[in-house]
Amino acid sequence: MKKILGILLILLIIGAVIFGWLFKMVFISQNGDSELKTFVIEQGQGVNQISINLKEQDLIDNNFVFETYVWLRKSEEKIIAGEHKLSGHMSVHQLLNNLMSGNTITNERNITIIEGWNLRDIGFYLENQGIAQAEELWELVGFPAVNYNLQTDLTKPQDFSAEFILLKNKPDNISYEGYLFPDTYRVFQDASVEEIVLKMFANFENKITQDMLNEINQQGKTLFDVITLASIVEKEGDTFENKKKVAGVYYNRLEIGMALQADPTVNYVTGKSTDRPSLNDIETDNFYNTYQYPGLPPGPICNPGLDSIKAVIYPDVHDHFFFINTPDGEMIFANTFEQHIQNRQRYLED
């Protein structure tokens, strides 16, 4: 009996020593550097690899203690991937809580460019996001509605045609409006405007397939003309089907030499976003104003999405020359001016 009690006492002492050692190793601050370091956990990384990486960066003293504590807390699936700020002075307890807290840091961010945004919209968006001043974008890719052959006091946009083949047929006297492809982009927190623009150009080239380019060539058109018309269609049509109909309307007008008379081109000149430009706006003398100048404008008026580009490449063939957007969001098409007037009186006038 005395032997058994002696053994139990020894085990209790050993257990107490081990517990004290573990308590110290887990809950007492370690002797490492107090300077914060960036520690990265990749998606799907296991506890063993995390432990090895922590030891290599001098953030823990003992792999066994860390892994045992994770196991005891049943925290294997609670560690969050991403970047964490840790120091070698943290206790294992503090360190694990940090890894499970979700307070990860990242040196990346998402930016979202909306279909139909023009250079003004994108510039002000980047400014509001604290990325750059709007003028930084415009000085790089061009100012909206500017003809650089006439505005000789402005420096022309940077030439990116050597890096992106689809930019080669864009005239060098206008901006890159139309080529900043609308999408959500993952960029570094400190990304420059140029780095963001390069992502947009690369995305644009990825979205325009060889089949689309072949079809454009077979039709005797250029990609630049397609993007220009698509930028107008983007502002007019809502659904893909309506966009194809709108594209057909504009092609019908172009074929007979009729002015496009597209309200969005007027808004592009004035900077307004009204559904119906005023008579004074329509009379604005600018080559982008398709009420005043027949044919396509000098370049795109916004950055169209893929549906609008496809609608212009593969338009509906019909006899419509006119259309209206009703207050209910319906698009009404007409073959003749008389029908168009009747539609306006029926749907737009009280």
Secondary structure, 3 states (H helix, E strand, C coil): CHHHHHHHHHHHHHHHHHHHHHHHHHHCCCCCCCCCEEEEECCCCCHHHHHHHHHHCCCCCCHHHHHHHHHHCCCCCCCCCEEEEECCCCCHHHHHHHHHHCCCECCEEEEECCCCCCHHHHHHHHHHCCCCCHHHHHHHHCCCCCCCCCCCCCCCCCCCCCCCHHHCCCCCCCCCCCCCCCCEEEEECCCCHHHHHHHHHHHHHHHCCHHHHHHHHHCCCCHHHHHHHHHHHHHHCCCHHHHHHHHHHHHHHHHCCCCCCCHHHHHHHHCCCCCCCCHHHHCCCCCCCCCCCCCCCCCCCCCCCHHHHHHHHCCCCCCCCEEEECCCCCEEEECCHHHHHHHHHHHCCC
